[in-house]
Amino acid sequence: MSKEVKIYVADASHESYVDLILDTIREAAKKRGTGIAERTHEYVATKMKEGKAVIALDEDGKFAGFSYIETWGNKQYVTTSGLIVHPDFLGMGIAKRIKDYTFTLARVRWPHAKIFSLTSGDAVMKMNTALGYVPVSFNQLTDDEAFWRGCQGCINHPILEMKQRKFCICTGMLYDPEVHKGEPTPVEVFQDVVRSLTLRGIEI
């Protein structure tokens, strides 16, 4: 019988999982034959400490999945990135649960920001579409140079440069909150996110 997996807004106590998270992301990208934007241990640990990451763990504390968010362009844009599910937990709907949490976390903390995603994965595109993202050209995404520097660790970066950053292997997808005014947020996820941030003293 499968053990229950819970989703949490990560904090500093979860830093011990960072290296496993990064290894799992690399292995998944290698298996798919796709590129990834490499992140350091310190980068991911900082996201956890800032309340900008979501982690999935089973009842025994075994790592099941992860994703993080980041703000760009003076918080006018937010990305949800690094979505990964450990191979031992595939096929359990955990990716969608994590995606719902990161999306809700972004909406709670930066309700007026546009949320975007660069992905080459069919499953992520499907989840993004269900949440209201639409495919867009790269010029509709942030022009924050710090974001685009993050693509330098990807094996497909030369393509991005060759195409003058107009497009690449990944698909750009954008959620514009102005288009979705008044639409509900999953209540249970919303309450969990607000409760977690409040307990940590993070202003929302």
Summary of the structure (lengths in Angstrom):
residues: 204
radius of gyration: 16.2
end to end distance: 38.3
largest distance: 50.8
contacts: 587
relative contact order: 0.16
helix: 44%
strand: 22%
